[in-house]
Amino acid sequence: MLVDAPCSGSGTWRRTPEAKWRLTPARLAELTALQDQILERAAAHVAPGGQLLYMTCSLLAAENDARLSAFVRRGGFALAERRSYSPRDGGDGFFAGLLRRL
């Protein structure tokens, strides 16, 4: 299962710097709540032993590692791998976390 979650887009701020001014604490809270809901819904469709790949174009820990940590704490999944890509690597920033259903 692939989840390309809606996010702040902070990984694209290098090429769209005006976007950072649209992100408020309230908007970030809305996004993280939505990300949690999407993860829960997607998880219901993953078979035992199956995998769920969570992705964002964000560099913010609140949208990435914090979401996966909270999800894993609820049980049923383990984090298999995580990767983040920085705009310093020559493109936009991205995050991916691979979860495995127990």
ABEGO torsion letter per residue (X at the ends): XBBBBBBAGAAAAAABAAAAAABBAAAAAAAAAAAAAAAAAAAAABBBGBBBBBBBABABAAABAAAAAAAAAAEGBBBABBBBBBAAAGBBBBBBBBBBBX
